[in-house]
C-alpha cells in the first residue's frame, strides 16, 4: 500500500479495510452522543435556566470553529513513516477526549461543566476532522460514498449505545438516575466512564490497523513545512472560506440549515420532552429524570436508524443522485422533528426519531461524498476543515438567537425549538437543488 501516493489513482479497498479505517468513528460518536444527550441535563442539574442553555452550549461550536480548520490544515502537512498523515491526530484526540469524558460528570459547578464541554469538544474535533479527510485519502472516488456511509454506520452504532447508557445503567443494573444531593446522577457518571474507554479503544483500533498512502512529494512537503509558521497556518486556515470551490459554496448553504436544525434539537430535546410530554421542569424529580433518560433512548433510536439507512443511501443515490437523496432525507427529518409537537405519548417519540435518523444518516455522508469529489487530493484535510465552518457557524447562530426567539415569541416553551428545527431541515432540503455534484475527482494541486 505504501508504494501508492495520495494523488495517484487508488485501488479499491475491501469491505474489511474500509471497516478498519472507519472503526474509530464508533468511539468518536460515543463522545459526541454522550455530549449531545446529557450536557443540557448536566447544565440544568447544576442550575442553568432554559433560556441560558444555548449560550452555555456556545463552547462547543466555537471550539469547532477554531480547532477543525487548523487541524485539517496541519494534518495535510504531516507525514511520519510509521504513523502516517492523519493517525497522529486520531491518537492525540483520543487520549485528550478520554480524559475529558472521565472528568465531565464530576463537574460541581456550572462554570466547570462549561469548561469541560469546551475541552471535550476540542479533543473530539482533533480526532474527528482528519477522519473526514481520511476517506478522500484512502478511497477512489467510486468508493467514497460507501466510505462515508461506513462512517455513518459506526456513528449510528456508537450513538445507539452511548445515548442509551444512562437508561441501561438505571433499568438494567439498578444504578440511580437521581443524585441525593441534587448533583449529577451515578448512572450518568458511569455512562461517561464507559464512553471514555470505548472512545480510546475504537480510535486506536483504526490507528493500529490501517496503513496510509504517503504524499506525492515528501521533499516538497518538508520544504513547505519549513516555510510555514504557526501563524501562517492559522491565517491560511481561516482565509480558506473565501477560496471555496463553487460546489462547496452551494453545499455550505445546505449545511448551515441542516446543522441549525440539529443544534436546536440537541439543545432543547430534553427540555421539550420533559416539559411538553412528561409535564415537569423540576430537575430533581423522578419524573424529570425518567424523561431525560427517555431522551437518551430517543437519541439512540435515531442513531440506530442512521446506522441502518447508511448502507441504503449509496443504493438510492446510484438510482437517483446524491443531491436528490439528500433532499429527500432532510425533508423526512423535518417531518420527524415537527411531529414531536403533536405527541403526548412518550413511546410515539420513537416514530419521530425514525425521520430524524434518516436525515442524520444523510447529513453524515452525502455532503462529504459530494465535496470530496471536487477537492484536490493534497488539500483534502484543509478544505474539509474549512467546510466545517458551516457546521459550527449555524450552531453559533442558533446559540445566539434560539433563546431570544423562544423567550420573546413562545413563552420559553422548548417544544417550539423542535418546530423551528423542522422548518430549517425543509429549507436545507430545498437548497440541495442548487448543488452541482461532480462525479470526476480532482487531482492534486501543485
N, C-alpha and C positions, 0 to 999 in steps of 0.2 A: 504493500500500500504506500510506503514512504517514497517510492520512485515517482509518484504522480504529484504534480503541483496543484494548488487550489485553482489556478486559472485554466488548467487543462480540461479536456473532455473526461469526465469522471465515469468510471464503470458503475453499473447498477449494484447496489448493495443488497444482501439477502435480508429476509424478514428479521432474523435474529441480530444482524448487525445494526439495523435500524432500531430494533428493540433496545439493544445495549446503549446506543448513543442517545436515546431518548429517556432511558430509565430514570436519570437524575431528576426529571421533572416530577416524578412521583413524590420525591422528597421536598422539592421546592413548593409543591402545592400543599403539602402538609403545613408549611409555614404560612402561606397566604390564606388557606382555608381557616386555620385557627385564628388568624388575624381578623378575617372578614366576618366570621361568625361570632366572635367573642369580644372584640375590642369595645364595641358600643356597650355591651353588657358590663365590661370591666369599668368603663368610664362612668356609667350610670351608678354602678355599685359604689364607686368612690366619690359620688356626689355631683356628677355633671348633670345639668338640666338638658332637656331635649333640644332646645334651640342652640345650645353650646356644642352639640355633637359635631356638626360639620366643621367648625373651626378647629376643634380638637383633633379631628381626623386629617387636618391640613398637613400634618407632619409627613404622612405617607406620600402624597403626590409631590410635595416639594422635594422630598428626598429622591424620588424617582427622576424628577426634572434635573437635579444636579448630578446624580450618580450614573444613570443609564447611558447618556451620550458620551460621557468621559470614559466609562468602562468599554463601550463599544469602540471608541477611537483607539484606546491603548491596546485592546485585545487584537485589533488588526495589526498592530506593530509589535506584537510579542511573538517570539519563537524560541523554544527550548527543544533541543534534540530528543530529550526524553519525555518532557511533559507537554510539548506541543504549543499551540496557539491559544486555545480557549480554556483548556483544562486547568491551568494555574488559577484562573479566575473562579472556575467551578469550586475548586477545593478551598480557596480563601473564603469565599462567600459562605460555604457550608460550615466551616469552623465558627465564623462570627455569628451566623444565624442560629446555630445550635446553642451557643452561649446566651444569645438574646431570648430565645424561646424558653430556656430554663429560668431566666430572671424575670421575665414579663409578669407571670402570675403572682409574683411576690411584691408587686407594687403596693405600697402602703399609702400613697397619696396620689391625687390626680396628676400633679406635675410629673411625678415619677413615671406614671403609666404613659404619659405623652412622650417623654424622653425615650422610654423603652420602645414605643411604637416607631419612633424615628430611627433608632439603632437597628431594630429588627427589619424594618423595611429597606434600609440601606444595605444591610447584609444580604437579604434575599435578592435584591437587584444586582448585586455583584455576581451572583451565580446565574441569575435568570437571563440577563441581557446577552451574554455570549452564547447561551443555548439557542437563541433565535438565529444568530449568525451561523451556528454550527451546522444547521440543516443546509444552508447555502454553500458552506464549505465542503460538505461531505457528499452531497447527493446531486446527481444530474437533474436538470430541470423537470424531466418527466416523472421523477420520484419525489419532488419536493412537496406536492400536495399530500402525498402519503406520509412523508416525513413529519410535516406539521400536524397531520391527523394523528400520528402516533404520539406526538407530544400531547395533543388534546386528550387522547385516551388516558395517558398517565396522569395528566392534570385532573381528569374526572375521577379516576380511581383514588388518587391521593386525597382529593377533597371529600369524596364519599366517606372515607374512614375518618379523616380528621374532623370534619364537620359534625359527625355523629358521636365523637368520643365522649363529650360530657354526658350525653344521654345514655351511652353504653355503660360508662362508669357508674352512673346513678342507678340505672334499672337492671343491669346485669350483675354488677359487683357490689351494690349497696353503698357506694361512696356518696356522701351527702352532697347535694347541689345547693345547699343553703349554709352559709357560714354563720355560726352563732354570734360572732361579733360584728356582723354586717359587712365583713370583708369578702375576699374572693373565695368562692367555694372550693373544697378539695377536689371535686370532680373536674373543675376547670384546670386546677393546678396539674393534676395527673395527665390531663389531655395535652398540656404543653410539654410535659416531660417526654411523653411518648412521641410527640411531634418532633422534638429536637433530635431524638435518636433516629427516627425514620428519615429525617432530612439529611443528616450526615451520612447515613448508611447508603441511601439511594444515590446521592450525588457521587460519592466515592466509588460506587459500582461503575458508573459511566467513566470516571477518571481512569480506573484501572483496566477497563475492558474495551476501550476504544483507542485506536491509533489515528492520528491526524495527518493530513497531507501537508507537506511543507509549502512555504510561499514560493512564488515563481522565481524570485531573485533574492537570495539571502544577503548578498553583499549590498544590494540596493537598500534592502530593509535596514541593515546595520547603519548605513550612511544616513538614511532618513531619521533614524532614532538618535544618532549623534547630533543631528542638526535641529532636533525638535526638543525644546524645553517643556517644562510643565505648563507654563503659561501659554505657550503656543498651542499645546494640546487642548487646553481649556477654551482658548479662542476659537480654534478650528471646530471644536465640538458644537459650540453654540451658534456660529455663523452658518453651520450646515443647513439650518432651517430656511435660509434664503437661497440655497443651491439645489433644492429638491427637484428631481425629475417630475415631469407633468403627471404621470400616473400616481406618484407618491403624494402630490398635492391633492389630487382627486380623492385618494384613499384617506387623506388626513381629515377631510370633512366627515367622511363616514365614521372614522374612528372617534372623532370628537363627540358626536351624538350617541354613539354606542357606549362609550365609557362614561358619559354623563349619566346615562340610564343605569349602568352598573353601579356607579358610586352612590347614586340615590338609593338603590336597593341595599347595598352593603351598610350604609349608614343607618337607614331607617326601618329595615325589616323587623328588627327586634322590637322597636317601639311601636311600629304599626300593628304587628301581630299581638303583642301583649295587651295593647290598649283597645284595638278595634275588634279582635277576635276573642281574647280572653277577658277583656274588660277591667284591666288593672294597670296602674302605673307605680305601684308600691314595690320597689326593687327588693325589699326584704321579705316579701310574701312568698308563700309556696306556689301560689298561682302564677305570679310573675316568672319565677324560675322554671316552672313547668313550661310556660310559653316560650321562654328563652331557649330551653333545651329543644323544644319542638322546632324552633327556627333552625337549629343545627341540623335536625333531621331533614327539614325542607331544603337546606343548602346541600346536604348530602344527596338528596334526590335529584336536584337539578344537575349536580356534577356527575351523578350516575348516568343520567340521560345523556349528558355530553360525552361521556366515555363510550357509550354505545353508538351514538349518532356520528362520532368522529370518523368511524370506518365507513359510514354510509355517504358522507359528504363527497369524497372523491368520485364515487359512483354517480351521484346526482350531478356533480359538476361536469363529468365526462359526457353525460347525456344532454345537459343544458349548457351552462357555463359557470365559471367560478363566481362571477358577479351576480348572476340570477340566483344561484344557490344561496349566496349571502343575503340577498334581498329577502328571499322567502323566509330564511331562518330568523332574520331580525324582526320581520312583521309578526311571525308566530311568537317571538319573545315579547313583543309589545302587548299582544293579546294576553299572554300569561301574566304579565305584571299588572295590567289594568284589572284583570279578573279578581285580584285579591280584594279589591274594594267591595265586591259583591258577596264575599264569603263570610259566613258565620260559624261554620263547622271546621275546626282545625284540620280534619282529615282531607277536606277538599282543597286545602292549600297545596297538597301534593300534586293535584292536577294542574294547578297554576305553574308549578315548578317544571312540569314537562316542557311547556313553552319556553320558559327561561333557559332550560338546559339545551334545547335545540339552538337557541341564539348563542349561548355561551360556547358551544362546540364550534360554531362557525366563526365567531369572533377570534378564537384562539388559533385558527388555521387559515381561513380563506384570505384575509388581508395580507398575511405574511407570504402565502403562496403566490399571490399576485405581485406583491412587492419584490420578492426575491428574483423574479424573472426579468426585472428591468434594472437590477443593480449590478455594477461591476464587481467581479469576484473579490478583488483586493480591497474593496471598501464596504464589504457586506456588514461587518460589525458596526462601522461608523454610521452608515445610513440607517441600520436597524435601531441604533441608539437615538439618532435624530427623530426617527419615526415615533419613538416612544414619547416624544414631546406631546403627541396627540392622544396619548393615554393619560398623561399626568395633567396637562393643561385643562381638559374638561373636568377633572377631579378638583382642581383648584377653583375653577369657576363654580362648580357645584357646592364646594365648601363655603364659598363666598356668598352665594345667593339663596341656597335652599332654605337655610334657617330663616332668613328675612322673608322669603315668599310664604313659607308656612305660617310664620308668626303674623304677617301682615294681612294675608288673604284667607287663610284656612284655620284660624284659631289654634294654631300649633298642633293640628291633628296630623300625625305622621303618615297616616294612610294615604294622604294626598301626594306624598312623595312617590308612592308606587304608581299613581296615575300619571304624574309628570314623567317618570321614567319610561312608562309605556309609550307615551307620545314621542319621547326622544328616540326610542327604538324605531318607531314608524318613520321618522324623519331620516334616520340613518339608512334605513332600507331603501327609501326612495332615492337617496343620494348615490346608491350603488349604480344607478342607471347612467351616471355621468362618467363612470370609471372606464378607462381604456385598459384592458388586460392584454399584455403582451405574452405570447407563448414562446418567443425566441429569447433565450438567455443572453445577457450582455457579457462580453469578455472583460478581462481586467483592463483598467486604465493604466497608461504609462505615467 
